[in-house]
Amino acid sequence: MASTPNPPPRSNANPFDPMMGQLEELEPGLAMFHGFANVAFAYGRGEMIAADTSSRAMGARAIEAIRKVTDEPVTVIVYTHGHGDHAFGTEAFIADALARGYPRPKIWAHEDLRGRFKRYARTAGWQSHINRLQFGATSQAVAGIFKEDSYHYPDLTFRGMQLLELAGEAVELHHALGETDDAVWVWLPLRRVAMVGDLIVSSLPNTGNPNKVQRYTLEWAEALEKIAARKPKYVLPGHGPAYRGEAECQELLLDTARAMRFIHDAVIARLNAGQWPVDIIEAGIELPRELAEKPFLAPVYGCVPFVVRDVIRRYAGWWSGEPSQMFPAPRTERGRDIVALCGRDALLRRAKELQAAGYLERALSLAEIAHNADGDDLEAIALNAEILEAMASVERSFIARNFFAGAARALRERLKP
């Protein structure tokens, strides 16, 4: 694929929700708290169920908001998956129950969530580091979040499907593979409500996250199709607005599934034709226009190149297919060899020319070589920072934008006296 200049700057749309911090009552007995991660509530028969508890910072706000609507006890909490922005706000829910003299809520989750929490505890430093970069947070904001004693394990787990009862009303828990291996969607058949967690994020789904473990593009699509088969009247997502009406919910679920299947199948077809991962990535895959233009498939959280890499990682391992990358030479040595061949000044001059012309990825690749060759070259450091800042300013993907901006900030720190 021929290299083209980066597009002009776009507004950095919030990938989540302008109603952040507010409770939305959808109908009597049904509400959703809009947080960085949402909390879905069903109540009205004397007991309440909460799908997720949001983050440690937002959990207290969620329970405070629902208490302005109902005094019913939260008897059941369901973790739709074990990510910190969805399952770490539980302490506030437990404290509310104790303060009101209610029984402690029972926490349900898929059986694989326990392993996720243990992995977070085992890799707490790494988890804090990558989440700080991904979400543009400070070190203080993520300090201690992933220590094992800082979150609440489920009381009860299931595999496959679990039927519960909420004051006489049927509640179904269904396992899915999607953004995580422990994903759960909650179905209230009487109300035709699907509480789906991060199976819907009001963006192109976030598979292929650069520094997270394997995600499941095909199975994600299959889960959305299963939910659509129930013909929900409401879909309450993990991020973004509530979706209402059978027609809107069907469009959301099935078109998101179509997009995931399209990317998955395109990658598989190319692998089966003998293309190496590096060839597939460089050639690029684009969604059909009728899908790419859907607002709920905008690349503001996940994006097509990330999904492509998720599918490649799932089926084709870690090697790109480029022979030099099987046992790559150290970056410093490669940089010094290239600088010795073409000269440091010529390398930086060409990087600046590409930057001025809008070919930011190409400019960065050359500026990085100069920086790798001499990590103390202040001009190379400054140029890398400038290019990364320019890339962040036009990047639509929330994750990629934060990684570019974070890398630029780190370089700027090195330029300070």
N, C-alpha and C positions, 0 to 999 in steps of 0.2 A: 504494500500500500504506500503510495507516494506521501511524503511528509507534507503537511499543510500547516499554515500558521494557526495559532490558537485563536478561538473566537473572541470577539470583543467582550468586555466585562459584562456580566449579568448580575442582576440583584441576587444576593445570597439568600435565597428563600429559606425560611425556617423549615427544616425537615419534619418538624413535629407539629406544634399546635399554638395558634394565637390565643387560645383560651387557657393557657398554662396557669395552673393554680386555682381553677374554678371548678365547681361542681355543676354538671348539666343534668337536669331531670328530664328524662326522655319520655316517660309516661308514669303514671302512678305505680310505685314499687320498682322502678328501674332508673338507675342513675349511673353516670360515669364521671369520675374525677379526672380532670385533665392535668396531668403532671408531665414532667420529662418522660416518664412512663405512666400510662393511665392505670386507674383502678376502676373496675366495673363492679357495681353493687346491684343485687336483686334482693328485694325485701317485700314487706306488706302483709305477711301471713303470721307474723310473730317472731320470725327469725330472719337473719340476713346472711347472705353469702358474698364474699369479696373475692374476685379474681385478681390476684396480685395485691401487693401492699406498697408499690412504688419504691423509691429509694429511701435511704435513711434520712435524707434531708426533707423529702416530700411526704413520708408516711404520716407524720403528725398532722400535716395540713389536710391530707385526705380524710383521716378519721374525724378531724374537727369539722370539715365541710359536711360530711354525711350526717353528723350529729345535729346539724341545723334543720334536717329533714325528718329524721326518724330516731327514736330511742331504742329500736329493736336491737337485741344482742347480735353481734357477729359470731355466729356459731361455727361457720366453716370458712376457712381461707384456702384457696387453691392457687398454688404457684403455677403459672402457665409455663414457666421455665425458671432456671436458676440464675439468670443474670442479675447483677447487683441493683440495677435500676428498677427491677420488678419485684425482687424478693427480699430486699434488705430493709424495708420499712416496717417490718412486722412488730418490732418492739413497741411502737406507738399503739398498735391495735391491741396488744396484750395489756399494756398499761391502761388503756381505756376500759377494757373489760374488768380489770381488777378494781379500778376506781369506782365503777358502777355496781360492783358486786355480782357481775355476771361470770359464768364459767369461762375459763380460758378457751379461746377458739381452737378448734381442731384444724391442723394444717395438713392438707392433702397435696401430693405431688407424684410425678412419675418416679418409678424406682431408680432411674438413672440420675436423678437430681442429687442424691447423696454423694455419688462419686464425683459429680461436678463440684460440690462444695469442698470435698476433700482435695481435689486438684487445685482449687483456688487457694486453699490454705498452704498446700505444698509449694505453690509458685507465687506466693503473695507479693514478693518484690517485683516480679515480672508483670503480674496482673496490674499492679498499681502503676508501673511505668507505662505500659502500653495504653491503659485507659486514660492516663493523664495526657498522653499525646493525642489519642483519638478524639477526646472530648474537649481538648484545650483547657484542661483543668490545672490548677496549681498542685504542687506536691502536698500541701496541707489538706487540700480538698479530698484526696484519695488516701491519705495516711491512715493505716490501720483497717481500711475497709475490708480487706480480704483475709484478715486473721480469723482462724477457725472459731474463736469464741465471740465473734462479732455479729453472727447471724443465727437464725433459728432453723434447725433441721425440721423436716416434716414429721408429723406424728404418724401418718399413715401414707403408704405408697401403693401403687397399682401398676400393672402392665396391661397393655391392650386397651381395655375399656372398663370403667367402673361406674356403677349406678348408685347414686346417693338419694337422700330424701331431705328436703328442706321444708319443714312444717307440713308434711304431706304432699309436697310438690316434687316431682321427679327431676333429678339433675344428673346429666350424663357427663362423665369425664372421658375424653378420648386422647390417646397418645398419638403423636405425630413426630416425624423427622422434618426439621425445617432449619431455622437459624441455629437450633441446638438439637441434640439427640434426646433431650428430656422434655420436648414441647408437649403442651396439653391444651386442647380447646374444650371449652365448657359449653354444653348445649342444654337449654331450658326448653323442652318441647312444648309445654303448655303456652309459653310466651313467644316461641319461635325466635329466641335470642341466642346468638353465638358470641361468646366471649373468647376471643381468639389469640390474645397476647400478641407476640411478634410474628405470627403467621401473616399478619397485615401490619405494615408500618407506614402506610400512606405515602409510599415511595416505591421505586423498584426494590424488591427485597434485597436484603443485605447478606447475600452469600459471597464467599470469596473474600471475606474481611482480611486485610493484609497480614495481620499478626495474630489472628485467632485460629482455633482448630477447625477441622473439616466441617463444612456445612453441607446441606442436602438439597440441591436444586430440584431434582426430579421428584423426590418424595414430598417436597414442599408443595409442588404443583398438585400432586395427588391428594394431599390433605385439603387444599383449597377446593378441589373438585368434590370431595366428600362433604365438606361443609355446604357447598352450593346445592348439593342434592337434597339437603334438608329444607331448602327454600326459606332461609331466615328472613325475618322482618326487620331485625336489627343485627348489625355486625359491629361489635365493640372491640376496637383494635388496641394493640399495645402502645401505639403512638399515633397521634393525629386525631381527626374528628370521628364522631360516631357516624355510621352509615345507616340510612333509614329506607324502608320500603323494599319490597321484594325485587323490583326492577334494578334499583341502584345496587343492592347487595349482590345480585347475580352478575351484573357488569363488573363490579369490583373483583369478586372472587374468580370468575371464569377468565376475565382478561388478564389478571395477574398470573393465573395458572398458564394461560396461553403463552405469555411472555417468557415464563420460566422454561416451559417445554421447548419453545422455539430456540432459545439459546442453548439449552442442553442438547437438543437433537442436532443443531448445526455443528457443535463441537464434536459430537460423536461421529457424525458423517465425515468430518475432516480427519479425525483420528483413524477411522476405518479406511480412509483413502491413503493412509500412509504419511500424512503430514505430521511433522514434529510440533511439539507445543510452541516453540519459538516462531514457527511459520504461521500457526493459527493466530497467535497473539499479534504478530506484526501485520497480518492481512486484515484483521479486525472483523467483527461481527456486529451488525446493526439490526435493531428491531424493525419490523415492518412499520411504516408510517402510522397506520391506524392504531397501533399499540404505543408507539413512542410518544404520540401526542396526548395520551391519557394523563390527566393531572396526577392520578394516583400511581403512575409508573414513572414519574419524573426521576432523574438520577440524582436525587438530593441526599440520599443515604446510601443505598446500594447503587451500583452503576454497572452497565453491561460488561466493561472489561474485568471488573471484579468477579462477576458471575461466570464469565468464560474461564477465568483461572480456577474457580471453585470446581468446575466440571473437569478441567484438566487434572487438577490435583487428585480428584476422586478416582479417575480411571488411568492416569498415565504417570503417576509418580512425580518425583521432584526434578528430574533432569530435563532441561529445556530442549535437548537435541543438538545443541551447539557443542562440537567436540571440545573446544577450549574450556568449556564450563564443567566438564566431568571432573577434572582436577585443576581448578583455575589457579593461575599465577596470582600471588598477592597483589592487591590493588596498588600498593605503593610502588612495587616493581614495574607493573604495567604502566603506571603513570610516568615513571622516570624513563622507561623505554620510549614512550611516545614523545615526551618532551625532548629527549635526546635526538629523536628523528626529525621533528618539525620545529622545535624551538618553543620555549615557554611564551614568548611575546606573541608569536604567530598564533598559538593556540588560544590565548586570551583574546586576541584581536578578532579571531573568527567567531568565538563565542559571543562577543559583544555585537558583531554584525548580525548573527542569527537572532539574538535577543531583540535588537532593534527592528528586525523584520517580522517578529512575532513567532518565530520558530523556537518556542521556549524549551520544549523537551530536548531538541538537538543542542541548543545552547547550554543547557544544564549538563548534558553528557560530556561536553568538552570542558566546561568549567570544573566539573568534578575531577576530570583527569588531572588538571593542573593542581587542584587542591590535594589530590591523592599523592602526587609527585612530591609536593612540599607542603606539609601540613601547617607551616608557619608563614606561608606566602599571604600577606595581608590583602593584597589586591585580589588574589584568587578567592579568599574567604569572602570578601565584600561582594564580588561578582556573583558567587554562588548564592549568597543571601538575597541579592537583588532579584535574581532570576526566580528563586523560590517564592519570594513575595509576589512577584508578578503572576506566577502560576496559581498561587492561592487566591489572588484577586479575581481570577476568571473561572476557577474550578467550581462546578456545581455540586460535586460529591462532598457532603459534610465531612466524611472521614478523610478523604484525600486532602481536602482543604486544610484541615487541622494538622495533618502530618506535614504538609508543605510549610505551613506557618510555624509549626514547632521547630522544624529543622532550621528555618531562617532565624528564629529567635536564638537558637543555640549558637549559630555562627555569629550573630551580632554580639552575643556575650563575649566571644573571643576577641572582638575588636575593641572592647573597652580597655582603657589603660589598667 
